[in-house]
Each structure stands twice: as C-alpha cells, then as structure tokens.
Amino acid sequence: MKTAIDRASEAIEAAEIMFVDEMGVALDLSPAAKIALTVRIAAAIRAAVAEERTRLISVQGVSRSSAALRRAAANVPAPVIRPL
C-alpha cells in the first residue's frame, strides 16, 4: 500500500515530466536541455521541501542539532529521472 508521501512524490514527478515536455516543445529544447531542466526543477522542489521540513521541525519546538536537521532534510526522496 502506498503512503501519502509516495503518492505525492509520484504526482510531483509526473508534473515535472509534463512541465518539461511542454516547455521543451515551446522552447524547442534538445533532449539534453530537457534533462537539465528536469534536474533543476527537481533540485528546487527538494530544496523547498527540505526548507519547509526544517521550518516545521523548529516550529514544533523540537530541539535538534543542525546536523540532525540536515539529516532529516536529506531524507527527501531523490527524483527519478527518466529519458525523454
């Protein structure tokens, strides 16, 4: 059974692919440029999720070291990049 996080990850991945496909056509991007765009989008999403996770942890009043926060933020699933 898939968790909510699994379903959200799949939805984000599908949205990334659709966006890159649309932008690739609109901007006439090469396959390599599409992959680069996908990587940048995925990195931006991971950074935003990590930042929000860190913010939520600090708001909840959980006392953690910065190393522990980095480890928690690093648990964001890596994007799966498929050839276009």
Secondary structure, DSSP 8 states (H G I E B T S, - for coil): ---HHHHHHHHHHHHHHHHHHHHHHHHT--HHHHHHHHHHHHHHHHHHHHHHHHHHHHHTT----HHHHHHHHHTS--------
